[in-house]
Amino acid sequence: MPLVEAFDHEGALKPLFTAEFESLPRIGEYLSIDTPPGYFKYYNVVEVWHRQDTEGGGFRACIRVEESD
């Protein structure tokens, strides 16, 4: 299961959230996050990329999302 960091805007230095997915989300897909008490936040995936933490280190999957009503 890939661990994916989600960012809410370009140039963000800290992820909005980090989650494991069965497969890497693709551009145009929607994500929903359960928020108490029984509500959801919906996000649209608008960008996908991979970044390397350190030189010679492993790559990490990243997505940029926009909140959707």
C-alpha positions, 0 to 999 in steps of 0.5 A: 500500500503506497503511503501518500502525502496530500498537500492543499496548495502549491508550495506547501511545505507540510502535508495536509494529511498523510494516508495509505491507499490501495493504489495511487490516486489519479488526477480527477479522482475524489477523496472523502475524509470522515470528520466527526460527528459523521460528516465528510470533507471532500477533495479533488485530486489536481496533481500527482508527483513523486519526490525524493527525501534525500539524495540517494533515498527513496521516493515518496508519492505526493498529491495536491488536492482542492477541497470540494463542497 
